[in-house]
Amino acid sequence: MTRQHRLPDTVSKPNRKAVLLVFLGGALGVLISTLIRVQGLRLIGYEALPLLLVNVVGAMLLGVLVGLIPDAKDQRRLFLGTGLLGGFTSFSAIPASLFPPLKAVAEMHGTAGAPSTYSTEEIGRDPVLDHTGLEGLILAPVSLLVGVLAAALGLWLAQKLIDRRQAGDQS
């Protein structure tokens, strides 16, 4: 006797169009983010700063988007927010870029996505800032705090845009 699994009534099946929008937006977001981060690494030789830039800009843009399109099921928000900006930002990559020894261990065990930018001699040292784990412990929460502040700024900017649009409609 085979047992059939059934989703509870409160769980809806994913909308194929929504899944496709998120997938396409995510692919585009990852591509743009990777291009920016690779160019940043080439220009300054340090991974964490381009990553911080991508995350802060992405958090601010997400704040603007959520402020302008509050409906989470809106197809534009699915593509731009969940997809594009979800793929663009990479807050989970902060620990790997800030802690080169952890990144190297993850890569040795095949658990990191990207090939290492560090040689064996450089593990634990950054070519620009020569940071240690202590600096990483400071930079990680600062990155998250700046990201949250950027998202709040984005929400504020969206509200200003809405107010300006409404003032223009009344005149």
ROVEXDREN-732379 format. One record per residue: residue number from 1; x, y, z of N, C-alpha, C, O in turn. Coordinates in Angstrom, 1 decimal. Example, Ala and Ser with C-alpha at 12.3 -4.5 7.8 and 13.67 -1.06 7.14 Angstrom:
REM residues 2
> tivex;n_u;n_v;n_w;ca_u;ca_v;ca_w;c_u;c_v;c_w;o_u;o_v;o_w
> 1;13.2;-5.7;7.8;12.3;-4.5;7.8;13.2;-3.3;7.8;14.2;-3.3;8.5
> 2;12.8;-2.2;7.1;13.7;-1.1;7.1;12.9;0.0;7.9;13.4;1.1;8.0
//
This chain:
REM residues 171
> tivex;n_u;n_v;n_w;ca_u;ca_v;ca_w;c_u;c_v;c_w;o_u;o_v;o_w
> 1;0.8;-1.2;0.0;0.0;0.0;0.0;0.9;1.2;0.0;1.7;1.4;0.9
> 2;0.7;2.1;-1.0;1.5;3.3;-1.0;0.7;4.4;-0.3;-0.5;4.5;-0.3
> 3;1.5;5.2;0.3;0.9;6.3;1.1;1.0;7.6;0.3;2.1;8.0;-0.2
> 4;0.0;8.3;0.1;0.0;9.6;-0.7;0.2;10.7;0.3;-0.5;10.8;1.3
> 5;1.1;11.6;0.0;1.3;12.8;0.8;0.5;13.9;0.2;0.5;14.1;-1.0
> 6;-0.1;14.6;1.1;-0.9;15.8;0.6;-0.6;17.0;1.4;-0.3;16.9;2.6
> 7;-0.5;18.1;0.7;-0.2;19.4;1.4;-1.4;19.8;2.2;-2.6;19.6;1.8
> 8;-1.2;20.4;3.4;-2.3;20.9;4.1;-3.0;22.0;3.3;-2.4;22.6;2.4
> 9;-4.3;22.2;3.6;-5.1;23.2;2.9;-4.5;24.6;3.0;-4.7;25.4;2.1
> 10;-3.8;24.9;4.0;-3.2;26.2;4.2;-2.0;26.5;3.4;-1.6;27.6;3.2
> 11;-1.4;25.4;2.8;-0.3;25.6;1.9;-0.7;25.6;0.5;-1.4;24.6;0.0
> 12;-0.4;26.6;-0.3;-0.8;26.7;-1.7;0.3;26.2;-2.6;1.5;26.3;-2.2
> 13;-0.1;25.7;-3.7;0.9;25.2;-4.7;1.6;26.5;-5.3;0.9;27.5;-5.5
> 14;2.9;26.4;-5.6;3.5;27.6;-6.2;3.0;27.9;-7.6;2.7;27.0;-8.3
> 15;2.8;29.1;-7.8;2.3;29.6;-9.1;3.5;29.5;-10.1;4.6;30.1;-9.8
> 16;3.4;28.8;-11.2;4.5;28.6;-12.1;5.1;30.0;-12.6;6.3;30.1;-12.8
> 17;4.2;30.9;-12.9;4.7;32.2;-13.4;5.5;32.9;-12.3;6.5;33.5;-12.6
> 18;5.0;32.8;-11.1;5.8;33.5;-10.0;7.1;32.8;-9.8;8.1;33.5;-9.6
> 19;7.2;31.5;-9.9;8.5;30.8;-9.7;9.4;31.2;-10.9;10.6;31.4;-10.6
> 20;8.9;31.3;-12.1;9.7;31.7;-13.2;10.2;33.1;-13.1;11.4;33.4;-13.4
> 21;9.4;34.0;-12.6;9.8;35.4;-12.4;10.9;35.5;-11.3;11.9;36.2;-11.5
> 22;10.7;34.8;-10.2;11.8;34.8;-9.2;13.1;34.2;-9.7;14.2;34.7;-9.5
> 23;13.0;33.1;-10.5;14.1;32.4;-11.0;14.9;33.3;-12.0;16.1;33.5;-11.9
> 24;14.2;34.0;-12.9;14.8;34.8;-13.9;15.4;36.1;-13.2;16.5;36.5;-13.6
> 25;14.7;36.7;-12.3;15.2;37.8;-11.6;16.4;37.4;-10.8;17.4;38.2;-10.7
> 26;16.4;36.3;-10.1;17.5;35.8;-9.3;18.7;35.6;-10.2;19.8;35.9;-9.8
> 27;18.6;35.0;-11.3;19.7;34.7;-12.2;20.3;36.0;-12.7;21.5;36.2;-12.7
> 28;19.5;37.0;-13.0;20.0;38.3;-13.4;20.7;39.0;-12.3;21.8;39.6;-12.4
> 29;20.1;38.9;-11.1;20.7;39.5;-9.9;22.1;39.0;-9.6;23.0;39.7;-9.2
> 30;22.2;37.6;-9.6;23.5;37.0;-9.4;24.5;37.4;-10.4;25.7;37.7;-10.0
> 31;24.1;37.5;-11.6;25.0;37.9;-12.7;25.6;39.3;-12.5;26.8;39.5;-12.5
> 32;24.7;40.2;-12.2;25.1;41.6;-11.9;26.0;41.7;-10.7;27.0;42.4;-10.7
> 33;25.6;41.1;-9.6;26.4;41.1;-8.4;27.8;40.5;-8.6;28.8;41.1;-8.2
> 34;27.8;39.4;-9.4;29.1;38.8;-9.6;30.0;39.7;-10.4;31.2;39.8;-10.2
> 35;29.5;40.3;-11.5;30.3;41.3;-12.3;30.8;42.4;-11.4;32.0;42.7;-11.5
> 36;30.0;43.0;-10.6;30.4;44.1;-9.7;31.5;43.6;-8.7;32.5;44.2;-8.5
> 37;31.3;42.4;-8.1;32.2;41.9;-7.1;33.5;41.5;-7.7;34.6;41.8;-7.1
> 38;33.5;40.9;-8.9;34.8;40.5;-9.6;35.5;41.8;-10.0;36.7;41.8;-9.8
> 39;34.8;42.8;-10.5;35.5;44.0;-10.9;36.1;44.7;-9.7;37.2;45.2;-9.7
> 40;35.3;44.7;-8.6;35.8;45.3;-7.4;37.0;44.6;-6.8;38.0;45.3;-6.4
> 41;37.0;43.3;-6.9;38.2;42.6;-6.4;39.4;42.9;-7.3;40.5;43.0;-6.8
> 42;39.2;42.9;-8.6;40.3;43.3;-9.5;40.9;44.6;-9.2;42.1;44.9;-9.2
> 43;40.0;45.6;-9.0;40.4;47.0;-8.8;41.1;47.2;-7.4;42.1;47.9;-7.4
> 44;40.5;46.6;-6.3;41.1;46.9;-5.0;41.7;45.7;-4.4;42.4;45.9;-3.3
> 45;41.5;44.5;-4.9;42.2;43.3;-4.4;41.6;42.9;-3.0;42.3;42.1;-2.3
> 46;40.4;43.3;-2.7;39.8;42.9;-1.4;38.4;42.6;-1.7;37.6;43.4;-2.2
> 47;37.9;41.4;-1.2;36.6;40.9;-1.5;35.5;41.6;-0.7;34.4;41.8;-1.2
> 48;35.7;41.9;0.6;34.6;42.3;1.4;34.1;43.7;1.1;32.9;43.9;1.2
> 49;34.9;44.6;0.6;34.3;45.9;0.2;33.3;45.9;-0.9;32.3;46.5;-0.8
> 50;33.6;45.2;-2.1;32.6;45.1;-3.1;31.4;44.4;-2.6;30.2;44.7;-3.0
> 51;31.5;43.4;-1.8;30.4;42.7;-1.2;29.6;43.6;-0.4;28.3;43.6;-0.4
> 52;30.2;44.4;0.5;29.5;45.3;1.3;28.7;46.3;0.4;27.6;46.6;0.7
> 53;29.4;46.8;-0.6;28.7;47.8;-1.5;27.5;47.2;-2.1;26.4;47.8;-2.2
> 54;27.6;45.9;-2.7;26.5;45.3;-3.3;25.3;45.1;-2.3;24.2;45.3;-2.6
> 55;25.7;44.6;-1.1;24.6;44.4;-0.1;23.9;45.7;0.4;22.7;45.7;0.6
> 56;24.7;46.7;0.6;24.1;48.0;1.0;23.2;48.6;-0.1;22.1;49.0;0.2
> 57;23.7;48.6;-1.3;22.9;49.1;-2.4;21.6;48.3;-2.6;20.5;48.8;-2.8
> 58;21.8;47.0;-2.5;20.7;46.1;-2.7;19.6;46.2;-1.6;18.4;46.2;-1.8
> 59;20.1;46.4;-0.3;19.2;46.6;0.8;18.4;47.9;0.6;17.2;48.0;0.9
> 60;19.1;49.0;0.2;18.4;50.2;0.0;17.4;50.1;-1.1;16.2;50.6;-1.0
> 61;17.8;49.5;-2.3;16.8;49.3;-3.4;15.6;48.4;-3.0;14.5;48.7;-3.4
> 62;15.9;47.4;-2.1;14.8;46.6;-1.6;13.8;47.4;-0.8;12.6;47.3;-0.8
> 63;14.4;48.3;0.1;13.6;49.2;0.9;12.7;50.1;0.0;11.5;50.2;0.3
> 64;13.3;50.6;-1.1;12.5;51.5;-2.0;11.4;50.6;-2.6;10.2;51.1;-2.7
> 65;11.7;49.4;-3.1;10.8;48.6;-3.8;9.6;48.2;-2.9;8.5;48.3;-3.3
> 66;9.9;47.8;-1.6;8.9;47.4;-0.7;8.0;48.6;-0.4;6.8;48.5;-0.2
> 67;8.6;49.8;-0.3;7.8;51.0;0.0;6.9;51.3;-1.1;5.8;51.8;-0.9
> 68;7.4;51.1;-2.4;6.5;51.5;-3.5;5.5;50.4;-3.9;4.4;50.7;-4.4
> 69;5.9;49.1;-3.7;5.0;48.0;-4.0;4.9;47.1;-2.8;5.6;46.1;-2.6
> 70;3.9;47.5;-1.9;3.8;46.8;-0.6;3.2;45.4;-0.7;3.4;44.5;0.2
> 71;2.5;45.1;-1.8;2.0;43.7;-2.0;3.0;42.7;-2.4;3.6;42.8;-3.5
> 72;3.3;41.8;-1.5;4.4;40.8;-1.7;4.1;39.9;-2.9;5.0;39.3;-3.4
> 73;2.8;39.8;-3.3;2.5;38.9;-4.4;2.5;39.6;-5.8;2.3;39.0;-6.8
> 74;2.7;40.9;-5.8;2.8;41.7;-7.0;3.9;41.1;-7.9;5.0;40.9;-7.4
> 75;3.6;40.8;-9.1;4.6;40.2;-10.0;5.9;41.0;-10.2;7.0;40.5;-10.3
> 76;5.7;42.3;-10.2;6.9;43.2;-10.2;7.8;43.0;-9.0;9.0;43.0;-9.1
> 77;7.2;42.9;-7.9;8.0;42.7;-6.6;8.6;41.3;-6.6;9.7;41.2;-6.1
> 78;7.9;40.3;-7.1;8.5;39.0;-7.2;9.7;39.0;-8.0;10.8;38.4;-7.6
> 79;9.6;39.6;-9.2;10.8;39.6;-10.1;11.9;40.5;-9.6;13.1;40.1;-9.5
> 80;11.6;41.7;-9.2;12.6;42.7;-8.8;13.1;42.5;-7.3;14.3;42.5;-7.1
> 81;12.2;42.2;-6.4;12.6;42.0;-5.0;13.1;40.6;-4.7;14.3;40.4;-4.4
> 82;12.2;39.7;-4.7;12.6;38.3;-4.3;13.6;37.8;-5.3;14.6;37.1;-4.9
> 83;13.4;38.0;-6.6;14.3;37.5;-7.6;15.6;38.3;-7.8;16.7;38.0;-7.3
> 84;15.5;39.5;-8.5;16.7;40.3;-8.8;17.5;40.7;-7.6;18.7;40.4;-7.5
> 85;16.8;41.4;-6.6;17.6;41.9;-5.4;18.0;40.7;-4.5;19.0;40.8;-3.8
> 86;17.1;39.7;-4.5;17.5;38.5;-3.7;18.8;37.8;-4.2;19.6;37.4;-3.5
> 87;18.9;37.8;-5.5;20.1;37.2;-6.2;21.3;38.2;-6.1;22.4;37.8;-6.0
> 88;20.9;39.5;-6.2;22.0;40.5;-6.2;22.7;40.6;-4.8;23.9;40.7;-4.8
> 89;21.9;40.6;-3.8;22.5;40.7;-2.4;23.0;39.4;-2.0;22.6;38.3;-2.5
> 90;23.9;39.4;-1.0;24.5;38.2;-0.6;25.0;38.3;0.8;26.2;38.1;1.1
> 91;24.1;38.6;1.7;24.6;38.8;3.1;25.1;37.5;3.7;26.0;37.6;4.6
> 92;24.7;36.4;3.2;25.3;35.1;3.7;26.7;34.9;3.3;27.4;34.1;3.9
> 93;27.2;35.7;2.3;28.6;35.6;1.9;29.6;36.4;2.8;30.8;36.3;2.6
> 94;29.0;37.2;3.6;29.9;38.1;4.5;30.9;37.3;5.3;32.1;37.6;5.3
> 95;30.4;36.3;6.0;31.4;35.5;6.9;32.5;34.9;6.0;33.7;34.9;6.4
> 96;32.2;34.4;4.9;33.2;33.7;4.0;34.2;34.7;3.5;35.4;34.4;3.4
> 97;33.8;35.9;3.2;34.7;36.9;2.7;35.5;37.6;3.8;36.6;38.1;3.5
> 98;34.9;37.7;5.0;35.6;38.3;6.1;36.5;37.4;6.9;37.4;37.9;7.6
> 99;36.3;36.1;6.8;37.1;35.2;7.5;37.8;34.2;6.5;37.3;33.1;6.3
> 100;38.9;34.6;5.9;39.6;33.8;4.9;39.9;32.4;5.4;39.8;31.5;4.6
> 101;40.2;32.2;6.7;40.5;30.8;7.1;39.2;29.9;7.0;39.3;28.7;6.5
> 102;38.1;30.4;7.3;36.8;29.7;7.2;36.5;29.4;5.8;36.0;28.3;5.4
> 103;36.7;30.4;4.9;36.5;30.2;3.5;37.4;29.1;2.9;36.9;28.3;2.2
> 104;38.6;29.1;3.3;39.6;28.1;2.8;39.1;26.7;3.2;39.2;25.8;2.5
> 105;38.7;26.6;4.5;38.3;25.3;5.0;37.0;24.8;4.2;36.9;23.7;3.9
> 106;36.1;25.7;4.0;34.9;25.4;3.3;35.2;25.0;1.9;34.6;24.0;1.3
> 107;36.2;25.6;1.2;36.5;25.3;-0.1;37.3;23.9;-0.2;37.1;23.1;-1.1
> 108;38.1;23.6;0.8;38.7;22.3;0.9;37.7;21.2;1.0;38.0;20.1;0.5
> 109;36.6;21.4;1.7;35.6;20.4;1.8;34.5;20.5;0.8;33.5;19.8;0.9
> 110;34.7;21.4;-0.2;33.7;21.5;-1.3;32.4;22.1;-0.9;31.4;21.9;-1.6
> 111;32.4;22.9;0.2;31.1;23.5;0.6;31.0;25.0;0.2;30.0;25.6;0.5
> 112;32.0;25.5;-0.4;31.9;26.9;-0.9;31.6;27.0;-2.4;32.1;26.1;-3.1
> 113;30.9;27.9;-2.8;30.5;28.0;-4.2;31.5;28.5;-5.2;31.6;28.0;-6.3
> 114;32.3;29.4;-4.8;33.3;30.1;-5.7;34.7;29.6;-5.4;35.0;29.2;-4.3
> 115;35.5;29.5;-6.4;36.9;29.2;-6.2;37.6;30.2;-5.3;37.2;31.4;-5.3
> 116;38.6;29.8;-4.6;39.3;30.7;-3.6;40.1;31.7;-4.4;40.7;31.5;-5.4
> 117;40.1;32.9;-3.8;40.9;34.0;-4.3;42.2;34.1;-3.5;43.0;35.0;-3.7
> 118;42.3;33.2;-2.5;43.5;33.2;-1.6;44.4;32.0;-1.9;43.9;30.9;-2.2
> 119;45.7;32.3;-1.9;46.6;31.2;-2.0;46.9;30.6;-0.6;46.4;31.2;0.4
> 120;47.6;29.5;-0.5;47.8;28.9;0.8;48.6;29.9;1.7;48.3;29.9;2.9
> 121;49.5;30.7;1.2;50.2;31.6;2.0;49.4;32.7;2.5;49.7;33.3;3.5
> 122;48.3;33.0;1.8;47.5;34.2;2.2;46.3;33.9;3.1;45.6;34.8;3.6
> 123;46.1;32.6;3.4;45.0;32.2;4.3;45.2;32.9;5.6;46.2;32.8;6.3
> 124;44.2;33.6;6.1;44.2;34.4;7.3;44.7;35.8;7.1;44.7;36.6;8.1
> 125;45.2;36.2;5.9;45.6;37.6;5.7;44.9;38.1;4.5;44.6;37.3;3.5
> 126;44.6;39.3;4.5;44.0;40.0;3.3;45.0;40.8;2.7;45.8;41.5;3.4
> 127;45.1;40.8;1.3;46.2;41.5;0.6;46.1;43.0;0.9;47.2;43.7;0.8
> 128;45.0;43.6;1.2;44.9;45.1;1.4;44.9;45.4;2.8;45.7;46.2;3.3
> 129;43.9;44.9;3.6;43.8;45.3;5.0;44.5;44.4;6.0;44.6;44.7;7.1
> 130;45.0;43.2;5.5;45.6;42.3;6.4;44.8;42.0;7.7;45.4;42.1;8.8
> 131;43.5;41.8;7.5;42.7;41.7;8.7;42.8;40.3;9.3;43.1;39.3;8.6
> 132;42.4;40.3;10.6;42.4;39.0;11.3;40.9;38.7;11.6;40.0;39.5;11.2
> 133;40.7;37.6;12.3;39.3;37.3;12.7;38.6;38.3;13.5;37.4;38.5;13.4
> 134;39.4;39.1;14.4;38.8;40.1;15.2;38.2;41.2;14.3;37.1;41.7;14.6
> 135;38.9;41.6;13.3;38.3;42.7;12.4;37.1;42.1;11.7;36.1;42.8;11.5
> 136;37.1;40.8;11.3;36.0;40.2;10.7;34.8;40.2;11.7;33.6;40.4;11.2
> 137;35.0;40.0;12.9;33.9;40.0;13.9;33.3;41.4;14.1;32.1;41.5;14.4
> 138;34.1;42.4;13.8;33.6;43.8;13.8;32.9;44.1;12.5;31.8;44.7;12.5
> 139;33.5;43.7;11.4;33.0;44.1;10.1;31.6;43.4;9.8;30.8;44.0;9.1
> 140;31.4;42.2;10.2;30.2;41.4;9.9;29.0;42.1;10.5;28.0;42.4;9.7
> 141;28.9;42.4;11.8;27.8;43.1;12.3;27.6;44.6;11.8;26.5;45.0;11.6
> 142;28.7;45.2;11.5;28.7;46.6;10.9;28.0;46.5;9.5;27.2;47.3;9.2
> 143;28.4;45.4;8.7;27.8;45.2;7.4;26.3;45.0;7.5;25.5;45.6;6.8
> 144;25.8;44.2;8.5;24.4;44.0;8.7;23.7;45.2;9.1;22.6;45.5;8.7
> 145;24.3;46.0;10.1;23.7;47.2;10.6;23.5;48.2;9.4;22.5;48.9;9.3
> 146;24.6;48.4;8.6;24.5;49.4;7.5;23.5;48.9;6.5;22.8;49.7;5.9
> 147;23.3;47.6;6.3;22.3;47.1;5.4;20.9;47.4;5.9;20.0;47.8;5.1
> 148;20.7;47.2;7.2;19.4;47.6;7.8;19.1;49.1;7.7;18.0;49.5;7.3
> 149;20.1;49.9;8.0;19.9;51.3;7.8;19.7;51.7;6.4;18.9;52.6;6.1
> 150;20.3;51.0;5.4;20.1;51.3;4.0;18.7;51.0;3.6;18.1;51.7;2.8
> 151;18.2;49.8;4.1;16.8;49.4;3.8;15.8;50.5;4.4;14.8;50.8;3.7
> 152;16.1;50.9;5.6;15.2;52.0;6.2;15.3;53.3;5.4;14.3;53.9;5.1
> 153;16.5;53.6;4.9;16.6;54.8;4.0;15.8;54.6;2.7;15.1;55.5;2.2
> 154;15.8;53.4;2.2;15.0;53.0;1.0;13.6;53.2;1.2;12.8;53.7;0.4
> 155;13.1;52.7;2.4;11.7;52.9;2.7;11.3;54.4;2.8;10.2;54.8;2.4
> 156;12.2;55.1;3.5;11.9;56.6;3.6;11.9;57.3;2.2;11.0;58.1;2.0
> 157;12.8;56.9;1.3;12.9;57.5;0.0;11.6;57.1;-0.8;11.0;58.0;-1.5
> 158;11.1;55.9;-0.6;9.9;55.5;-1.3;8.7;56.3;-0.8;7.9;56.7;-1.6
> 159;8.7;56.5;0.5;7.6;57.4;1.1;7.6;58.8;0.5;6.6;59.4;0.2
> 160;8.8;59.3;0.4;9.0;60.7;-0.2;8.5;60.7;-1.6;7.9;61.6;-2.1
> 161;8.8;59.6;-2.4;8.4;59.6;-3.8;6.8;59.5;-3.9;6.2;60.1;-4.7
> 162;6.2;58.7;-3.0;4.8;58.6;-2.9;4.2;59.9;-2.6;3.2;60.4;-3.2
> 163;4.7;60.6;-1.6;4.2;61.9;-1.1;4.3;62.9;-2.3;3.4;63.7;-2.5
> 164;5.4;62.9;-3.0;5.6;63.9;-4.1;4.6;63.6;-5.2;4.0;64.5;-5.8
> 165;4.4;62.3;-5.5;3.5;61.9;-6.5;2.0;62.3;-6.2;1.3;62.8;-7.0
> 166;1.7;62.1;-4.9;0.3;62.5;-4.5;0.1;64.0;-4.5;-0.9;64.5;-4.8
> 167;1.2;64.8;-4.1;1.1;66.2;-4.1;0.9;66.7;-5.6;0.2;67.7;-5.8
> 168;1.6;66.1;-6.5;1.5;66.4;-7.9;0.1;66.1;-8.5;-0.4;66.8;-9.3
> 169;-0.5;65.0;-8.0;-1.9;64.6;-8.4;-2.9;65.6;-7.9;-3.9;65.8;-8.6
> 170;-2.7;66.2;-6.8;-3.7;67.1;-6.2;-3.6;68.5;-6.8;-4.6;69.3;-6.7
> 171;-2.5;68.9;-7.5;-2.4;70.2;-8.0;-3.0;70.3;-9.4;-2.9;71.4;-10.1
//
